[in-house]
Structures are given as structure tokens and as C-alpha cells.
Amino acid sequence: MKIAIYSRKSVATGKRESIENQIEMCKQYISSYLSPLSSHTVSIYEDEGYSAKNMDRPQFQQMLQDIRKQSFDYLICYRLDRISRSVSDFAGLVEELNQLGIAFICIKEKFDTSTPMGKAMMYIASVFAQLERETIAERVRDNMFMLARSGRWLGGTTPTGYTACHKQTISVDGHIKNTCQLTANWKELAIVSSIYQDFFKYHSLTAVVNSTKKRNYKTRTGKDFSITSIKEILQNPVYCIADINAYEYFADQQTDVCFAPENCSNTLGLLTYHKRDYSHNAKRLPVSQWIVAIGQHTGIISGSDWVRAQQLLHKNKKHSTKRKAGNQYALLSGILTCGQCGEIMLAKARSNHPTAFDYICRQKLHKNQTCSCNNLNGTLADQHVLKTLLNNIQLYQDYELLSDLLQQKKNTQSSLKGQYHEQLKEIEKQQERLLSYMTHETFELFSTSIINQKLEQLEQERLQLKHTVLTPSSQLDISIQSIQTICENPSYLQNKLTLQQKRELIEIMVTSVTWNQPILHLTCKIPVQNKL
């Protein structure tokens, strides 16, 4: 007989249900209940460090391919959850095995699908295997919610201005209790305070960014503050003092506030939990779904000022939405830079003309900034760039050079995507290991808060990576066939390509486009006449 043995373990250890032990027990079962092992052809498939939450495991997939190609008589595993903890996945597998005439034996639970009772009992056991996994996940979530209500820091990347401090306390019964709280970094908090003051002064995120550059403020990684990082600071309640104004704001928003008005503080800051839905690309949740507690750290922004910042951000958001709605016409958006100050030049429609627009240095759009760069007629600039590329595209000789550049860009994207997928797999392995610790018989020896902190941090990293991989903007729209057609018929570029495809072609062919009045300068990857 031909027999397949499958073994799996989430965490690579040498104890108890190790890969080797599972295989050995399966072999002993064959010798005891079927016939001597030497009389069978046995194929062994091993997946170590993989979860049973789905069937995306290399050796498991290889086994399925071999089963479909070859005529196996039995598939044997040590325990049911080695195969899957998903009822739907397991049911599909058993149904396929039945169609192929392959009996499935699980030696720990003593199930054998060659008998009706064994088949029924196996379905029941798979339901409980999935229930066990979901119960563990629910227990982890509930535990994190309870910890959040206590006002303790639950881990992850600490906000600017604070560091995480781990502490140990001993209870009356002698147990060691691990806790974590935020400690002020006053040098960074001085920058945070300055950011709030600048925002109240200018009412503009871009103006605040430029102000931080002038003062040479840097993030922890040594980079300039961006609009996104400034906005995160302004929206983060961690800086807000837990006073009565803060309490009333969150109470009005129907937030789950974990303290009463009489417990308000004039010094301690707030901690919030459940601000994002990590099952949907870390989407920011409404304030009404947050949990807000008094932290054990020092707050630096009064409740009234923090609420004022939220109102200004909300007001700016409505204005910015109106500006972005019609900006689907500027070919050089995100590409054109100012030759004098190095800032991006933004497209802005003219109020006195339905289709005309100009490229304006971003610094000039804000009253507090000065840049002497003249505005650039957007329609003429776009036409000149396309005309230059069309006039010089013959220098590429044939479509192969352009195709090579396109393929290089696609290869780079593919390589990055592969790296992201590998990082995702590694993060999921780490999550599974931590979950396995929580079901371990010696779980009491581990610190719940430490494990929960790590799980939260890993989940944030996983969803950020997943969002990066799935972002549509990372997918090229232009094809090699389009490149070939352009070389054979240059007018195809102007008349047939979409705006997005034209932008991608410029990105492939051109290193930079700079407005250094009175010259619009193109730096190309293959030399062309580049001054307009």
C-alpha cells in the first residue's frame, strides 16, 4: 500500500509533539494496525513553523499535488489539528479524499474515515478544533481590552515624546507582576509642544512641516517631519491632559470613557485603545468606538487646546477634500519640482477658466512661506513634456530599450512584493508562536501584558505590509505592448494612452522634471534633448 504521513508544528521545538515524534508514532500505528512498515511505500511531508489556520503550507500543498497524481491508499496524521483548524477547509479535504478513495486516519483521536462513524466523529472534532482557535483569539482580545481600561501602555511603537518603561511588582501572594508605562522624553515633548503652537498659529499642516524644517527638528529616525507624522501627533490623545474638558469631549462623542469626572487629572495624559480596525487595513475607527483611560504618564496639552486642534483638523479636511476632487488633469503631478527651493510643484485650477491650471511651488501656496519661483502654465508644460518625448523617442531605436526599462521597474516591484510576502509569513509565524504560548500548560509563567504587547505590535506590522502589497498605485498600468505601439506610432502616446499611463511612461523614461525658470528641464534615463 501507498501511505502519506503528514506532520506539522507551529513552533520549532524538540518537545512532545515534535515533527519527529509525530512521524514516529504514525509509523508505529502502521506497523501495529495495518501491516509491517516494510511492506508499504511511505511518503513523508513535514511543515514546521506553520499555522493550521489555513492550508497555505508548502509541504501540505505538495502532498495534495502528489495525492491527486498518485494512487495513495491512506493519509495518516498524528492529530486532527495538524491538518487544519478550519471546518470548511477540513470538510473540503475529506470530501476530496473520499472521491479519490483515500482513507484518512488520525491516530490520536482514533478516527478512520473508512468507517461511517469515524467520518462523523471527525467532522465533530474539527468543529471543536476551530472553536478552540477562535476562543483563544477572543480571550486575547478581551484581555487586551481589560488591560487598556487600566491605563497601562500595551506596547507597540511609542509616540514621539515618550519611551516605554517596564516595571515589576510583587503581589501579596508573592507573584511577580509585569507592567509597562510611558515615561516622558522632555526633549521630544518640547518639539511636540512647538508643533501644537505652530498649528494654532498657521492652521496649516504644511506650514507646520516647513516650520519644523526651519528649526531643524528631526524625527527619531533622523528624518524631517512629514504632513502625516505631524497629523498623527496632533490627533494623538496621549498628549492631552485628562481634565474635565477632555472628559466632556469624549463623553459627547459617545466614547467608552473609563473614568468619572471626579477622577479627572490636571497632569496625567490619556491612553486610547481600539482606534483602528486591523482586520480592514488598519482603518481609523470613529471616536465613538475608542476606549479612553487615564494613563500613568504626564500630559502636556490641555483638554481645551487638544479639542481645538481636532476642530481645526476637521475644518481643514473638508477644504482639502474639495481641492482634491478635480485634480485628475495634471500630467506632472508628483513629478515636477521647483528649481529654486526643491519643493514639489502642485497643480491648481484657475478660478476664471474651467480647464486652465498652473503648477505652483508648494511653498508659495502658504502665506508664511516665500519662494520667488514664477507659476508655470500647466497645459503648456504638459504639452511640452509630451512633445519632447515624442520628438526624441526615435533615439530609443526600437521598443526594446523602453521595454527593458519597463521590465526593470516591474522586476523591482515584483522583488519588493516578494520581500513583503516573506516578511508577512515571518510575522504570522511569530504570532502563531505567541498564541501557542498562551495555550501552553506553563502559560502562568509568562507575562500576559508582554505577550499582548508583542501581538499588537506584530498585527500592526502585518497589516501595514499587507496594505503596501495590495495598494493599487503600486501596480503599473502601462504594458510592453503599449511601449511597442508608441515606438511604431508616436502619436499613440498623445491620443490613446490614459493620463495614468502617460505618467507611468514619464516615470519610466525620465529621472526628474524641474522648473528652473525660464527653462523646464528634463533629466532622462536615456539622453534626449531635454530643455524646453
C-alpha positions in Angstrom: 0.0 0.0 0.0 1.0 3.6 -0.6 0.7 5.8 2.5 1.2 9.5 3.1 2.2 10.8 6.5 1.7 14.4 7.3 3.2 16.2 10.3 3.0 19.9 11.3 4.1 22.0 14.3 3.6 25.8 14.6 6.7 26.3 16.8 10.0 24.7 16.1 10.8 22.8 19.4 12.1 19.4 20.3 9.4 18.6 22.9 6.4 16.5 23.0 4.6 16.7 19.6 7.7 17.5 17.6 7.8 16.7 13.9 10.0 13.6 14.5 7.7 12.3 17.3 4.6 12.7 15.1 6.2 10.8 12.3 7.5 8.0 14.6 4.1 7.5 16.2 2.4 7.3 12.7 4.9 4.7 11.7 4.2 2.7 14.9 0.5 2.9 14.1 1.0 1.5 10.6 3.1 -1.4 12.0 0.5 -2.2 14.7 -2.8 -1.8 12.9 -2.1 -2.2 9.2 0.9 -4.4 8.4 4.7 -4.3 8.8 6.1 -0.9 7.7 8.5 -2.5 5.3 5.6 -3.8 3.1 4.4 -0.2 2.4 5.6 2.7 0.3 5.5 5.6 2.8 5.8 9.3 1.7 6.5 11.8 4.5 5.5 15.5 4.4 6.7 17.9 7.1 5.7 21.5 7.8 7.5 23.0 10.8 6.8 26.6 11.9 3.4 26.8 10.0 0.0 27.5 11.5 -3.1 25.4 10.8 -5.3 28.5 10.3 -5.2 27.9 6.6 -3.8 25.4 4.1 -1.1 27.7 2.7 1.8 25.4 3.8 4.5 24.3 1.3 4.7 20.6 2.2 0.9 20.3 2.7 0.3 21.7 -0.8 3.0 19.4 -2.2 1.2 16.4 -0.6 -2.1 17.5 -2.1 -0.5 17.6 -5.6 1.0 14.1 -5.1 -2.2 12.7 -3.8 -4.0 13.9 -6.9 -1.4 12.5 -9.2 -0.6 9.2 -7.4 -2.8 6.4 -6.0 -2.4 6.6 -2.3 -4.4 4.3 0.0 -4.1 6.2 3.3 -3.3 9.7 4.6 -2.2 9.4 8.2 -1.6 12.2 10.7 -0.9 12.2 14.5 -3.7 14.6 15.5 -6.6 16.3 13.7 -5.5 19.9 14.2 -2.2 19.0 12.5 -4.2 19.1 9.3 -6.5 22.2 9.9 -8.5 24.1 12.5 -10.9 25.4 9.8 -14.1 23.4 9.5 -14.6 24.4 5.8 -11.0 23.6 4.8 -11.2 20.2 6.6 -14.5 19.3 5.1 -13.3 20.0 1.6 -10.2 17.9 2.1 -12.1 14.9 3.5 -14.6 15.2 0.6 -11.7 15.2 -1.9 -10.1 12.2 -0.2 -13.4 10.3 -0.4 -13.7 10.9 -4.1 -10.1 9.7 -4.6 -10.8 6.6 -2.5 -8.2 7.5 0.1 -8.8 6.7 3.8 -7.9 9.4 6.3 -6.6 8.2 9.7 -6.0 10.3 12.8 -4.2 8.2 15.4 -4.5 10.4 18.4 -8.3 10.7 18.2 -8.5 7.2 16.6 -10.6 8.4 13.7 -10.8 6.5 10.4 -12.9 7.8 7.5 -13.1 4.3 6.1 -16.0 3.8 8.6 -19.2 5.9 8.7 -18.9 6.5 12.5 -15.2 7.6 12.1 -16.2 10.1 9.4 -19.0 11.6 11.5 -16.8 11.9 14.6 -14.0 13.6 12.6 -16.4 16.3 11.4 -17.4 16.9 15.1 -13.8 17.1 16.2 -12.9 19.6 13.5 -15.7 21.9 14.8 -14.1 21.9 18.2 -10.7 22.4 16.8 -11.9 25.6 15.1 -13.8 26.6 18.3 -10.6 26.3 20.3 -8.7 28.6 18.0 -11.4 31.2 17.9 -11.8 31.0 21.7 -8.0 31.7 22.1 -8.2 34.7 19.8 -11.2 36.1 21.6 -9.6 35.6 25.0 -6.5 37.6 23.8 -8.8 40.4 22.6 -10.8 40.5 25.8 -7.6 40.5 27.9 -6.2 43.4 25.9 -9.4 45.4 26.4 -9.2 44.9 30.2 -5.6 46.0 30.2 -6.5 49.0 28.2 -9.1 50.1 30.7 -6.4 50.0 33.4 -4.5 52.9 31.7 -1.3 50.9 31.1 0.7 51.1 27.9 0.0 47.9 25.9 3.1 48.0 23.7 3.9 48.9 20.1 5.8 51.9 18.8 5.8 54.6 21.5 4.6 58.1 20.4 7.1 60.9 20.0 7.9 62.4 23.4 7.6 59.1 25.4 9.6 55.9 26.0 8.2 52.6 27.4 9.3 51.7 30.9 8.8 48.2 32.1 8.2 47.6 35.8 7.9 44.6 38.1 5.8 44.5 41.3 5.3 41.7 43.7 1.7 40.9 44.9 0.8 39.9 48.5 0.8 36.2 47.4 4.3 36.5 46.0 3.5 36.6 42.3 5.7 38.8 40.1 3.5 41.2 38.0 5.0 42.9 34.9 3.6 46.3 33.9 4.5 48.9 31.3 4.0 52.7 31.3 5.1 55.7 29.3 7.9 57.9 30.6 8.4 61.5 29.3 11.2 62.4 27.0 11.2 66.1 27.6 13.4 67.0 24.6 11.0 65.4 22.2 8.0 66.7 24.1 9.3 70.3 23.6 9.1 69.6 19.8 5.6 68.3 20.2 4.5 71.4 22.1 6.1 73.6 19.4 4.1 71.6 16.7 0.8 72.3 18.5 1.7 76.0 18.9 2.6 76.4 15.2 -0.6 74.6 14.2 -2.7 77.1 16.3 -0.7 79.9 14.7 -0.8 78.9 11.0 -3.9 76.5 10.8 -1.9 74.5 8.2 -0.1 71.2 8.3 2.2 72.2 5.5 3.1 75.4 7.3 3.9 73.3 10.4 6.1 71.0 8.4 8.1 73.9 7.0 8.4 75.4 10.4 10.0 72.2 11.8 12.4 72.2 8.9 13.5 75.8 9.6 14.1 74.8 13.3 15.9 71.7 12.1 13.6 69.4 14.1 14.0 65.7 13.2 12.1 62.5 14.0 13.7 59.7 15.9 15.0 58.2 12.7 16.7 61.5 11.7 14.2 62.4 9.0 12.2 65.6 8.5 8.7 65.6 9.9 6.1 64.9 7.2 2.5 66.0 7.0 1.4 62.5 8.0 3.7 62.4 11.1 2.5 65.9 12.1 -1.1 64.9 11.8 -0.6 61.8 13.9 0.9 63.9 16.7 -2.0 66.4 16.5 -4.6 63.6 16.6 -3.0 61.5 19.4 -4.8 61.9 22.7 -1.6 60.7 24.5 -0.5 64.4 24.8 -3.9 65.5 26.1 -4.3 66.1 29.8 -7.1 64.1 31.3 -9.0 67.2 32.5 -12.7 67.9 32.5 -12.6 69.4 29.0 -11.1 66.2 27.6 -13.7 64.1 29.5 -16.6 66.2 28.2 -15.3 66.0 24.6 -15.0 62.2 24.6 -18.3 61.8 26.5 -20.1 63.9 23.9 -18.5 61.7 21.2 -20.1 58.6 22.9 -16.6 57.2 23.6 -16.1 54.5 26.2 -14.5 56.7 28.8 -13.0 54.6 31.7 -13.0 57.3 34.4 -15.6 59.6 36.1 -15.5 63.4 36.1 -14.4 63.5 39.7 -11.3 61.3 38.7 -10.0 63.8 36.2 -6.4 64.9 36.4 -4.6 68.2 35.7 -1.3 66.5 35.0 -1.7 62.9 33.7 -2.3 62.2 30.0 -4.8 59.9 28.2 -4.3 56.5 26.7 -6.6 55.2 24.0 -7.3 51.8 22.6 -9.3 50.4 19.7 -8.5 53.4 17.5 -8.0 51.3 14.3 -9.6 48.2 12.8 -6.7 45.9 12.0 -8.9 43.5 10.1 -9.6 46.1 7.5 -6.2 47.6 6.6 -5.8 49.4 9.9 -8.7 51.8 9.1 -9.1 54.5 11.7 -12.3 53.9 13.7 -14.8 56.7 14.7 -14.0 58.3 18.1 -17.2 56.7 19.4 -15.6 53.3 19.2 -12.4 54.2 21.1 -11.6 53.3 24.7 -10.2 56.2 26.7 -8.4 55.8 30.1 -6.2 58.0 32.3 -2.6 56.9 31.7 0.3 56.9 34.1 2.3 59.5 32.1 2.5 63.3 32.0 0.2 65.1 29.5 1.4 68.4 28.0 -1.7 69.8 26.1 -4.8 71.0 27.9 -8.1 69.3 27.0 -9.4 72.6 25.6 -6.4 73.0 23.3 -6.4 69.4 22.1 -10.1 69.7 21.3 -9.4 72.9 19.4 -6.7 71.1 17.3 -9.3 68.4 16.4 -11.7 71.1 15.3 -9.1 72.7 13.1 -8.1 69.4 11.5 -11.7 68.6 10.8 -12.2 72.0 9.1 -9.0 71.6 7.0 -10.2 68.1 6.0 -13.4 69.5 4.4 -11.4 72.1 2.4 -8.8 69.6 1.3 -11.5 67.2 0.0 -12.9 69.9 -2.2 -9.4 70.7 -3.7 -8.6 67.0 -4.4 -11.9 66.2 -6.2 -11.0 67.7 -9.6 -7.2 67.1 -9.7 -7.3 64.4 -12.4 -5.8 66.5 -15.2 -2.2 67.4 -14.3 0.3 65.2 -16.1 3.3 66.2 -13.9 1.6 65.9 -10.5 4.1 64.3 -8.1 6.9 64.6 -10.7 7.6 68.4 -11.2 9.8 70.1 -8.7 10.7 73.8 -8.1 14.3 74.6 -9.2 14.7 77.3 -6.6 13.7 75.7 -3.4 13.4 72.0 -4.3 9.7 71.7 -3.2 7.1 69.8 -5.2 5.0 72.0 -7.5 1.3 71.5 -7.1 -1.4 71.8 -9.8 -4.0 74.4 -9.1 -7.0 75.2 -11.3 -7.7 78.8 -12.3 -10.8 80.2 -10.9 -11.6 82.2 -14.0 -11.3 79.3 -16.5 -12.9 75.8 -16.4 -9.9 73.9 -17.8 -6.8 76.0 -17.3 -4.4 75.4 -14.4 -1.0 76.3 -13.2 1.8 74.5 -11.4 2.7 76.5 -8.3 5.5 75.9 -5.8 4.1 74.4 -2.7 5.8 77.0 -0.5 4.1 79.8 -2.4 0.7 78.4 -1.6 1.2 79.3 2.0 1.4 82.9 3.1 4.1 82.3 5.7 6.5 80.9 3.0 8.4 82.8 0.4 9.7 81.5 -2.9 10.3 83.7 -5.9 9.6 80.9 -8.5 7.1 82.0 -11.1 4.0 79.9 -11.7 4.1 77.6 -14.7 1.3 77.3 -17.2 0.1 73.7 -16.6 -1.4 73.0 -20.0 1.6 74.3 -21.9 4.1 72.4 -19.6 2.3 69.1 -20.1 2.2 69.6 -23.9 5.9 70.5 -24.0 6.9 67.4 -22.0 4.9 65.1 -24.2 6.1 66.8 -27.4 9.8 66.5 -26.2 9.3 62.7 -25.6 7.6 62.2 -29.0 10.3 64.2 -30.8 13.1 62.2 -29.2 11.6 58.8 -28.8 13.3 57.6 -32.0 16.6 57.8 -30.0 15.4 54.6 -28.3 15.8 52.9 -31.8 13.1 50.4 -31.1 10.8 49.4 -28.4 13.3 47.0 -26.8 15.1 49.8 -24.8 11.9 51.2 -23.4 10.7 47.6 -22.7 13.8 46.9 -20.8 13.3 50.0 -18.6 9.7 48.9 -18.0 10.7 45.4 -17.2 13.3 46.7 -14.8 10.7 48.7 -12.9 8.3 45.7 -12.9 11.1 43.4 -11.6 11.9 45.9 -8.9 8.2 46.0 -7.8 8.0 42.2 -8.0 11.1 41.8 -5.9 9.8 44.2 -3.3 6.4 42.4 -3.3 8.2 39.1 -2.8 10.1 40.6 0.1 6.9 41.9 1.6 5.3 38.4 1.3 8.2 36.8 3.1 8.0 39.4 5.9 4.3 38.7 6.2 4.9 34.9 6.5 7.5 35.5 9.2 5.2 37.9 11.2 2.4 35.3 11.0 4.7 32.6 12.3 5.7 34.8 15.3 2.0 35.4 16.0 1.3 31.7 16.0 4.1 31.0 18.3 2.8 33.6 20.8 -0.7 32.1 20.6 0.8 28.7 21.3 2.4 30.0 24.4 -0.9 31.2 25.7 -2.3 27.7 25.5 0.8 26.1 26.9 0.4 24.3 30.3 3.0 26.6 31.8 1.4 29.8 30.5 1.2 31.2 34.0 5.0 31.7 33.9 4.6 34.2 31.0 3.6 37.8 31.4 0.2 38.3 29.7 0.9 42.0 29.1 4.2 41.3 27.4 2.7 38.8 25.1 -0.3 41.1 24.3 2.1 43.9 23.6 4.0 41.9 21.1 0.9 40.5 19.5 -0.4 44.1 19.0 2.9 45.3 17.5 3.1 42.3 15.1 -0.5 42.8 14.0 0.2 46.5 13.2 3.3 45.5 11.2 1.4 42.7 9.4 -1.5 45.0 8.3 0.9 47.8 7.2 2.8 45.3 5.0 -0.5 43.8 3.6 -1.7 47.3 2.8 1.5 48.1 1.0 1.2 44.9 -1.1 -2.4 45.5 -2.0 -2.1 49.2 -2.8 -3.4 49.7 -6.4 -1.0 52.6 -7.1 1.9 50.1 -6.8 0.7 48.2 -9.9 1.8 49.5 -13.3 -1.0 50.2 -15.8 1.2 50.6 -18.9 2.2 47.4 -20.8 5.1 46.3 -23.1 2.6 46.2 -26.0 1.8 49.9 -25.4 5.5 50.7 -25.4 5.9 48.8 -28.8 3.0 50.7 -30.3 4.4 54.1 -29.1 7.7 53.4 -30.9 6.0 52.3 -34.1 3.4 55.1 -34.0 4.4 58.0 -31.7 1.0 59.7 -31.9 -0.4 56.8 -30.0 1.2 58.4 -26.9 -0.9 61.6 -27.2 -4.1 60.2 -28.5 -4.6 56.7 -26.9 -2.8 56.5 -23.5 -4.7 57.4 -20.3 -3.4 60.1 -18.0 -2.1 57.4 -15.6 -0.3 55.5 -18.4 1.3 58.8 -19.6 2.6 59.4 -16.0 4.0 55.9 -15.8 5.8 56.4 -19.2 7.3 59.6 -17.9 8.4 57.9 -14.7 10.0 55.1 -16.7 11.8 57.4 -19.2 12.6 60.5 -17.0 14.5 60.8 -13.8 13.3 64.3 -12.9 11.4 67.3 -14.3 12.4 70.6 -12.8 11.0 74.1 -13.4 14.0 76.4 -13.2 12.5 79.5 -14.8 12.6 80.1 -17.7 13.6 76.5 -18.5 11.6 73.3 -17.9 14.4 70.8 -17.6 14.0 67.0 -18.1 16.7 64.6 -16.9 16.2 61.4 -18.9 17.5 57.9 -18.3 18.4 57.7 -22.0 19.9 61.1 -23.2 17.4 63.2 -25.1 17.1 66.9 -25.9 15.8 68.0 -22.5 15.4 71.8 -22.4 12.1 73.4 -23.3 
